[in-house]
């Protein structure tokens, strides 16, 4: 029932459907620090008891292997695209295994509140096939697309950078020009297609994965609020995985 969680309700195909509080992309590069990644996933699992969370996995080392195969064999775009998305499934299995009580889900219907939902996206994406088959599209754009389809208001990219992109409409919205400036400022951190994939109604936060307490505080603070944090970015070298 809708009263069991804090997600808002949106209309899909004539039926009301609740949206998650957050869609959270966990970058694959965080897998290089196993202890930190485990703490992050334990933090998200705890937060998911109070907020409806959907985790979209990056590709990490699994996607790196696809890139190497693409370089070695000159794969066509579609072959490389689907291999990279299967790499996200593999990383998703890892993330779900690190989060107590998490569920690995493969479809929208399987998403549920009260637990951490870790999405293995290949089956869903194969049916919908919504994005270009290109290395310009990574898990960043896929997470943005999923957030839009689910009607979520908040997207978090857990990487090695901090930043904020205000929504272009709705509560806490920023002027269109300001949003474009923020997207341009993060061009080196997200994939090239991301600005097109991100729905204007969605606010996007970038948070460093080695600071799970900040992630937990952000989820708790904005879980049901429309307040908008300060814009800007604390820039450091980063990976877009």
BAVO-78672 format. One record per residue (C-alpha): residue number from 1; residue in three letters; chain; x, y, z. Coordinates in nm, 4 decimals. Layout:
// BAVO-78672
node resi=NUM resn=ALA chain=A px=X py=Y pz=Z
...
//
This chain:
// BAVO-78672
node resi=1 resn=UNK chain=A px=0.0000 py=0.0000 pz=0.0000
node resi=2 resn=UNK chain=A px=0.1122 py=0.3556 pz=-0.0668
node resi=3 resn=UNK chain=A px=0.1079 py=0.4359 pz=0.3051
node resi=4 resn=UNK chain=A px=0.3880 py=0.1880 pz=0.3737
node resi=5 resn=UNK chain=A px=0.6603 py=0.4054 pz=0.2202
node resi=6 resn=UNK chain=A px=0.7441 py=0.7654 pz=0.1471
node resi=7 resn=UNK chain=A px=0.7561 py=0.7628 pz=-0.2335
node resi=8 resn=UNK chain=A px=0.5282 py=0.9976 pz=-0.4229
node resi=9 resn=UNK chain=A px=0.2516 py=0.8672 pz=-0.6516
node resi=10 resn=UNK chain=A px=0.2590 py=0.9134 pz=-1.0274
node resi=11 resn=UNK chain=A px=0.0214 py=0.8046 pz=-1.3022
node resi=12 resn=UNK chain=A px=0.1374 py=0.5348 pz=-1.5438
node resi=13 resn=UNK chain=A px=-0.0935 py=0.4004 pz=-1.8144
node resi=14 resn=UNK chain=A px=-0.4008 py=0.5256 pz=-1.6325
node resi=15 resn=UNK chain=A px=-0.3093 py=0.3656 pz=-1.2995
node resi=16 resn=UNK chain=A px=-0.1482 py=0.5354 pz=-0.9993
node resi=17 resn=UNK chain=A px=0.1992 py=0.4021 pz=-0.9294
node resi=18 resn=UNK chain=A px=0.4223 py=0.5004 pz=-0.6419
node resi=19 resn=UNK chain=A px=0.7685 py=0.6333 pz=-0.7252
node resi=20 resn=UNK chain=A px=1.0809 py=0.5613 pz=-0.5208
node resi=21 resn=UNK chain=A px=1.2310 py=0.8319 pz=-0.3016
node resi=22 resn=UNK chain=A px=1.5726 py=0.7949 pz=-0.4635
node resi=23 resn=UNK chain=A px=1.7380 py=0.6257 pz=-0.7576
node resi=24 resn=UNK chain=A px=2.1039 py=0.5783 pz=-0.6633
node resi=25 resn=UNK chain=A px=2.3745 py=0.4852 pz=-0.9107
node resi=26 resn=UNK chain=A px=2.6721 py=0.3211 pz=-0.7373
node resi=27 resn=UNK chain=A px=2.9819 py=0.3735 pz=-0.9487
node resi=28 resn=UNK chain=A px=3.1846 py=0.0731 pz=-1.0563
node resi=29 resn=UNK chain=A px=3.5128 py=0.2398 pz=-0.9659
node resi=30 resn=UNK chain=A px=3.4172 py=0.2101 pz=-0.5982
node resi=31 resn=UNK chain=A px=3.4826 py=-0.1631 pz=-0.6297
node resi=32 resn=UNK chain=A px=3.8552 py=-0.0875 pz=-0.6090
node resi=33 resn=UNK chain=A px=3.8070 py=-0.0256 pz=-0.2345
node resi=34 resn=UNK chain=A px=3.6199 py=-0.3312 pz=-0.1025
node resi=35 resn=UNK chain=A px=3.5882 py=-0.2196 pz=0.2604
node resi=36 resn=UNK chain=A px=3.4503 py=0.1206 pz=0.1628
node resi=37 resn=UNK chain=A px=3.2068 py=-0.0332 pz=-0.0844
node resi=38 resn=UNK chain=A px=3.0802 py=-0.2745 pz=0.1798
node resi=39 resn=UNK chain=A px=3.0224 py=0.0132 pz=0.4257
node resi=40 resn=UNK chain=A px=2.8383 py=0.2065 pz=0.1573
node resi=41 resn=UNK chain=A px=2.6063 py=-0.0824 pz=0.0766
node resi=42 resn=UNK chain=A px=2.5391 py=-0.1511 pz=0.4450
node resi=43 resn=UNK chain=A px=2.4496 py=0.2174 pz=0.4857
node resi=44 resn=UNK chain=A px=2.2101 py=0.2062 pz=0.1913
node resi=45 resn=UNK chain=A px=2.0514 py=-0.1148 pz=0.3210
node resi=46 resn=UNK chain=A px=1.9835 py=0.0535 pz=0.6558
node resi=47 resn=UNK chain=A px=1.8391 py=0.3649 pz=0.4895
node resi=48 resn=UNK chain=A px=1.6135 py=0.1485 pz=0.2715
node resi=49 resn=UNK chain=A px=1.4173 py=0.0415 pz=0.5783
node resi=50 resn=UNK chain=A px=1.2802 py=0.3980 pz=0.5978
node resi=51 resn=UNK chain=A px=1.3016 py=0.5197 pz=0.2371
node resi=52 resn=UNK chain=A px=1.2243 py=0.3530 pz=-0.0927
node resi=53 resn=UNK chain=A px=1.5601 py=0.3200 pz=-0.2705
node resi=54 resn=UNK chain=A px=1.6537 py=0.1755 pz=-0.6091
node resi=55 resn=UNK chain=A px=2.0226 py=0.1136 pz=-0.6775
node resi=56 resn=UNK chain=A px=2.1506 py=0.1150 pz=-1.0351
node resi=57 resn=UNK chain=A px=2.4940 py=-0.0502 pz=-1.0601
node resi=58 resn=UNK chain=A px=2.7841 py=0.0848 pz=-1.2577
node resi=59 resn=UNK chain=A px=2.9956 py=-0.1451 pz=-1.4685
node resi=60 resn=UNK chain=A px=3.3336 py=-0.1261 pz=-1.2972
node resi=61 resn=UNK chain=A px=3.5972 py=-0.3811 pz=-1.3848
node resi=62 resn=UNK chain=A px=3.3375 py=-0.5903 pz=-1.5635
node resi=63 resn=UNK chain=A px=3.2744 py=-0.3049 pz=-1.8077
node resi=64 resn=UNK chain=A px=3.6496 py=-0.2478 pz=-1.8374
node resi=65 resn=UNK chain=A px=3.6789 py=-0.6014 pz=-1.9740
node resi=66 resn=UNK chain=A px=3.4144 py=-0.5176 pz=-2.2346
node resi=67 resn=UNK chain=A px=3.6108 py=-0.2099 pz=-2.3391
node resi=68 resn=UNK chain=A px=3.9222 py=-0.4230 pz=-2.3797
node resi=69 resn=UNK chain=A px=3.7302 py=-0.6741 pz=-2.5891
node resi=70 resn=UNK chain=A px=3.5910 py=-0.3910 pz=-2.8001
node resi=71 resn=UNK chain=A px=3.9423 py=-0.2606 pz=-2.8599
node resi=72 resn=UNK chain=A px=4.0793 py=-0.6052 pz=-2.9437
node resi=73 resn=UNK chain=A px=3.7973 py=-0.7249 pz=-3.1684
node resi=74 resn=UNK chain=A px=3.6503 py=-0.3990 pz=-3.3037
node resi=75 resn=UNK chain=A px=3.3022 py=-0.4967 pz=-3.1881
node resi=76 resn=UNK chain=A px=2.9983 py=-0.3369 pz=-3.3470
node resi=77 resn=UNK chain=A px=2.8188 py=-0.0792 pz=-3.1332
node resi=78 resn=UNK chain=A px=2.5236 py=-0.2985 pz=-3.0386
node resi=79 resn=UNK chain=A px=2.7416 py=-0.5914 pz=-2.9327
node resi=80 resn=UNK chain=A px=2.9543 py=-0.3692 pz=-2.7099
node resi=81 resn=UNK chain=A px=2.6416 py=-0.1981 pz=-2.5719
node resi=82 resn=UNK chain=A px=2.4711 py=-0.5164 pz=-2.4570
node resi=83 resn=UNK chain=A px=2.7931 py=-0.6661 pz=-2.3222
node resi=84 resn=UNK chain=A px=2.8449 py=-0.3498 pz=-2.1139
node resi=85 resn=UNK chain=A px=2.4905 py=-0.3685 pz=-1.9781
node resi=86 resn=UNK chain=A px=2.5484 py=-0.7318 pz=-1.8802
node resi=87 resn=UNK chain=A px=2.8543 py=-0.6028 pz=-1.6926
node resi=88 resn=UNK chain=A px=2.6149 py=-0.3870 pz=-1.4910
node resi=89 resn=UNK chain=A px=2.4208 py=-0.7025 pz=-1.4009
node resi=90 resn=UNK chain=A px=2.7412 py=-0.8618 pz=-1.2708
node resi=91 resn=UNK chain=A px=2.8252 py=-0.5610 pz=-1.0559
node resi=92 resn=UNK chain=A px=2.4648 py=-0.5581 pz=-0.9367
node resi=93 resn=UNK chain=A px=2.5046 py=-0.9136 pz=-0.8068
node resi=94 resn=UNK chain=A px=2.8101 py=-0.7974 pz=-0.6133
node resi=95 resn=UNK chain=A px=2.6312 py=-0.4953 pz=-0.4650
node resi=96 resn=UNK chain=A px=2.3294 py=-0.6993 pz=-0.3599
node resi=97 resn=UNK chain=A px=2.5594 py=-0.9497 pz=-0.1924
node resi=98 resn=UNK chain=A px=2.7180 py=-0.6729 pz=0.0166
node resi=99 resn=UNK chain=A px=2.3896 py=-0.5214 pz=0.1378
node resi=100 resn=UNK chain=A px=2.2048 py=-0.7091 pz=0.4166
node resi=101 resn=UNK chain=A px=1.8493 py=-0.7917 pz=0.3134
node resi=102 resn=UNK chain=A px=1.8850 py=-0.6456 pz=-0.0357
node resi=103 resn=UNK chain=A px=1.6932 py=-0.7858 pz=-0.3304
node resi=104 resn=UNK chain=A px=1.8398 py=-0.8213 pz=-0.6785
node resi=105 resn=UNK chain=A px=1.5556 py=-0.7235 pz=-0.9126
node resi=106 resn=UNK chain=A px=1.5270 py=-0.7467 pz=-1.2907
node resi=107 resn=UNK chain=A px=1.2075 py=-0.5578 pz=-1.3673
node resi=108 resn=UNK chain=A px=1.0016 py=-0.2625 pz=-1.2590
node resi=109 resn=UNK chain=A px=0.7312 py=-0.4875 pz=-1.1184
node resi=110 resn=UNK chain=A px=0.9806 py=-0.6480 pz=-0.8806
node resi=111 resn=UNK chain=A px=1.0673 py=-0.3179 pz=-0.7096
node resi=112 resn=UNK chain=A px=0.9307 py=-0.2910 pz=-0.3573
node resi=113 resn=UNK chain=A px=0.9653 py=-0.0637 pz=-0.0525
node resi=114 resn=UNK chain=A px=1.1059 py=-0.1775 pz=0.2805
node resi=115 resn=UNK chain=A px=1.4255 py=-0.3260 pz=0.1375
node resi=116 resn=UNK chain=A px=1.7156 py=-0.2162 pz=-0.0803
node resi=117 resn=UNK chain=A px=1.6355 py=-0.2835 pz=-0.4469
node resi=118 resn=UNK chain=A px=1.9476 py=-0.3478 pz=-0.6544
node resi=119 resn=UNK chain=A px=1.8586 py=-0.3475 pz=-1.0214
node resi=120 resn=UNK chain=A px=2.0112 py=-0.5898 pz=-1.2720
node resi=121 resn=UNK chain=A px=1.8967 py=-0.3846 pz=-1.5713
node resi=122 resn=UNK chain=A px=1.9731 py=-0.5972 pz=-1.8785
node resi=123 resn=UNK chain=A px=1.6313 py=-0.7627 pz=-1.9200
node resi=124 resn=UNK chain=A px=1.4427 py=-0.4354 pz=-1.8720
node resi=125 resn=UNK chain=A px=1.6710 py=-0.2452 pz=-2.1097
node resi=126 resn=UNK chain=A px=1.6588 py=-0.5197 pz=-2.3712
node resi=127 resn=UNK chain=A px=1.2780 py=-0.4956 pz=-2.3785
node resi=128 resn=UNK chain=A px=1.2666 py=-0.1151 pz=-2.3846
node resi=129 resn=UNK chain=A px=1.5931 py=-0.0432 pz=-2.5738
node resi=130 resn=UNK chain=A px=1.5572 py=0.3295 pz=-2.4949
node resi=131 resn=UNK chain=A px=1.9110 py=0.4632 pz=-2.5401
node resi=132 resn=UNK chain=A px=2.1717 py=0.4866 pz=-2.8173
node resi=133 resn=UNK chain=A px=2.4154 py=0.1984 pz=-2.8530
node resi=134 resn=UNK chain=A px=2.7339 py=0.3908 pz=-2.7878
node resi=135 resn=UNK chain=A px=3.0080 py=0.4341 pz=-2.5295
node resi=136 resn=UNK chain=A px=2.8624 py=0.7852 pz=-2.4866
node resi=137 resn=UNK chain=A px=2.5904 py=0.6085 pz=-2.2868
node resi=138 resn=UNK chain=A px=2.7089 py=0.4573 pz=-1.9587
node resi=139 resn=UNK chain=A px=2.5382 py=0.3674 pz=-1.6337
node resi=140 resn=UNK chain=A px=2.5045 py=0.7420 pz=-1.5605
node resi=141 resn=UNK chain=A px=2.2576 py=0.7891 pz=-1.8456
node resi=142 resn=UNK chain=A px=2.0910 py=0.4558 pz=-1.7731
node resi=143 resn=UNK chain=A px=2.0324 py=0.5614 pz=-1.4111
node resi=144 resn=UNK chain=A px=1.8901 py=0.8943 pz=-1.5316
node resi=145 resn=UNK chain=A px=1.6551 py=0.7156 pz=-1.7711
node resi=146 resn=UNK chain=A px=1.5403 py=0.4748 pz=-1.4996
node resi=147 resn=UNK chain=A px=1.4759 py=0.7619 pz=-1.2572
node resi=148 resn=UNK chain=A px=1.2609 py=0.9336 pz=-1.5199
node resi=149 resn=UNK chain=A px=1.0621 py=0.6220 pz=-1.6064
node resi=150 resn=UNK chain=A px=0.9972 py=0.5530 pz=-1.2371
node resi=151 resn=UNK chain=A px=0.8857 py=0.9105 pz=-1.1724
node resi=152 resn=UNK chain=A px=1.1548 py=0.9679 pz=-0.9093
node resi=153 resn=UNK chain=A px=1.2371 py=1.3261 pz=-0.8148
node resi=154 resn=UNK chain=A px=1.5886 py=1.2535 pz=-0.6909
node resi=155 resn=UNK chain=A px=1.8856 py=1.0862 pz=-0.8542
node resi=156 resn=UNK chain=A px=2.2138 py=1.0292 pz=-0.6729
node resi=157 resn=UNK chain=A px=2.5372 py=0.9399 pz=-0.8508
node resi=158 resn=UNK chain=A px=2.7839 py=0.7917 pz=-0.6039
node resi=159 resn=UNK chain=A px=3.1284 py=0.8563 pz=-0.7483
node resi=160 resn=UNK chain=A px=3.4472 py=1.0365 pz=-0.6444
node resi=161 resn=UNK chain=A px=3.3021 py=1.3872 pz=-0.6792
node resi=162 resn=UNK chain=A px=3.0492 py=1.6159 pz=-0.5196
node resi=163 resn=UNK chain=A px=2.7973 py=1.8240 pz=-0.7115
node resi=164 resn=UNK chain=A px=2.4334 py=1.9178 pz=-0.7545
node resi=165 resn=UNK chain=A px=2.2102 py=1.9741 pz=-1.0579
node resi=166 resn=UNK chain=A px=1.8842 py=2.1393 pz=-0.9617
node resi=167 resn=UNK chain=A px=1.5576 py=2.0329 pz=-1.1257
node resi=168 resn=UNK chain=A px=1.4403 py=2.2449 pz=-1.4156
node resi=169 resn=UNK chain=A px=1.0785 py=2.2355 pz=-1.3053
node resi=170 resn=UNK chain=A px=0.8763 py=2.1493 pz=-0.9984
node resi=171 resn=UNK chain=A px=0.9739 py=2.2067 pz=-0.6331
node resi=172 resn=UNK chain=A px=1.3136 py=2.3680 pz=-0.5856
node resi=173 resn=UNK chain=A px=1.3545 py=2.4302 pz=-0.9585
node resi=174 resn=UNK chain=A px=1.6362 py=2.6407 pz=-1.1004
node resi=175 resn=UNK chain=A px=1.6283 py=2.8513 pz=-1.4195
node resi=176 resn=UNK chain=A px=1.6970 py=2.6590 pz=-1.7386
node resi=177 resn=UNK chain=A px=2.0195 py=2.8469 pz=-1.8064
node resi=178 resn=UNK chain=A px=2.1485 py=2.7753 pz=-1.4563
node resi=179 resn=UNK chain=A px=2.0726 py=2.4053 pz=-1.4985
node resi=180 resn=UNK chain=A px=2.2590 py=2.3995 pz=-1.8300
node resi=181 resn=UNK chain=A px=2.5590 py=2.5667 pz=-1.6662
node resi=182 resn=UNK chain=A px=2.5601 py=2.3057 pz=-1.3900
node resi=183 resn=UNK chain=A px=2.5398 py=2.0219 pz=-1.6432
node resi=184 resn=UNK chain=A px=2.8273 py=2.1730 pz=-1.8415
node resi=185 resn=UNK chain=A px=3.0367 py=2.2015 pz=-1.5250
node resi=186 resn=UNK chain=A px=2.9955 py=1.8287 pz=-1.4637
node resi=187 resn=UNK chain=A px=3.0667 py=1.7241 pz=-1.8228
node resi=188 resn=UNK chain=A px=3.3939 py=1.5574 pz=-1.7241
node resi=189 resn=UNK chain=A px=3.2277 py=1.3593 pz=-1.4472
node resi=190 resn=UNK chain=A px=2.9201 py=1.2144 pz=-1.6202
node resi=191 resn=UNK chain=A px=2.8893 py=1.0530 pz=-1.9623
node resi=192 resn=UNK chain=A px=2.8301 py=1.2620 pz=-2.2780
node resi=193 resn=UNK chain=A px=2.4640 py=1.1589 pz=-2.3133
node resi=194 resn=UNK chain=A px=2.3683 py=1.2312 pz=-1.9536
node resi=195 resn=UNK chain=A px=2.2281 py=1.5818 pz=-2.0071
node resi=196 resn=UNK chain=A px=1.9777 py=1.4426 pz=-2.2584
node resi=197 resn=UNK chain=A px=1.8850 py=1.1445 pz=-2.0437
node resi=198 resn=UNK chain=A px=1.8140 py=1.3447 pz=-1.7266
node resi=199 resn=UNK chain=A px=1.4486 py=1.4466 pz=-1.7010
node resi=200 resn=UNK chain=A px=1.4061 py=1.8198 pz=-1.6238
node resi=201 resn=UNK chain=A px=1.1928 py=1.7397 pz=-1.3198
node resi=202 resn=UNK chain=A px=1.4739 py=1.5425 pz=-1.1519
node resi=203 resn=UNK chain=A px=1.7352 py=1.6889 pz=-0.9202
node resi=204 resn=UNK chain=A px=2.0698 py=1.5118 pz=-0.9310
node resi=205 resn=UNK chain=A px=2.3252 py=1.4891 pz=-0.6505
node resi=206 resn=UNK chain=A px=2.6829 py=1.3653 pz=-0.6890
node resi=207 resn=UNK chain=A px=2.8301 py=1.2317 pz=-0.3660
node resi=208 resn=UNK chain=A px=3.1639 py=1.0722 pz=-0.2874
node resi=209 resn=UNK chain=A px=3.1289 py=0.7042 pz=-0.2125
node resi=210 resn=UNK chain=A px=3.3844 py=0.6981 pz=0.0691
node resi=211 resn=UNK chain=A px=3.1567 py=0.9198 pz=0.2805
node resi=212 resn=UNK chain=A px=2.8542 py=0.6970 pz=0.3504
node resi=213 resn=UNK chain=A px=2.7503 py=0.9069 pz=0.6511
node resi=214 resn=UNK chain=A px=2.6962 py=1.2030 pz=0.4181
node resi=215 resn=UNK chain=A px=2.4911 py=0.9850 pz=0.1851
node resi=216 resn=UNK chain=A px=2.2761 py=0.8660 pz=0.4756
node resi=217 resn=UNK chain=A px=2.2254 py=1.2236 pz=0.5953
node resi=218 resn=UNK chain=A px=2.1259 py=1.3384 pz=0.2464
node resi=219 resn=UNK chain=A px=1.8717 py=1.0583 pz=0.2136
node resi=220 resn=UNK chain=A px=1.7255 py=1.1336 pz=0.5557
node resi=221 resn=UNK chain=A px=1.7203 py=1.5119 pz=0.5070
node resi=222 resn=UNK chain=A px=1.5600 py=1.5088 pz=0.1626
node resi=223 resn=UNK chain=A px=1.3653 py=1.1857 pz=0.1923
node resi=224 resn=UNK chain=A px=1.0327 py=1.3671 pz=0.2118
node resi=225 resn=UNK chain=A px=1.1385 py=1.7293 pz=0.1755
node resi=226 resn=UNK chain=A px=1.1541 py=1.9541 pz=-0.1301
node resi=227 resn=UNK chain=A px=1.4388 py=2.1595 pz=0.0099
node resi=228 resn=UNK chain=A px=1.7255 py=2.2234 pz=-0.2269
node resi=229 resn=UNK chain=A px=2.0900 py=2.2150 pz=-0.1079
node resi=230 resn=UNK chain=A px=2.3503 py=2.4660 pz=-0.2065
node resi=231 resn=UNK chain=A px=2.4672 py=2.4321 pz=-0.5642
node resi=232 resn=UNK chain=A px=2.8270 py=2.3974 pz=-0.6631
node resi=233 resn=UNK chain=A px=3.0973 py=2.1436 pz=-0.6637
node resi=234 resn=UNK chain=A px=3.4095 py=2.0486 pz=-0.4769
node resi=235 resn=UNK chain=A px=3.6220 py=1.9369 pz=-0.7665
node resi=236 resn=UNK chain=A px=3.8689 py=1.6474 pz=-0.7570
node resi=237 resn=UNK chain=A px=3.9984 py=1.4056 pz=-1.0213
node resi=238 resn=UNK chain=A px=3.7348 py=1.1415 pz=-1.0729
node resi=239 resn=UNK chain=A px=3.6262 py=0.8350 pz=-1.2605
node resi=240 resn=UNK chain=A px=3.3015 py=0.8240 pz=-1.4577
node resi=241 resn=UNK chain=A px=3.2521 py=0.4520 pz=-1.4002
//
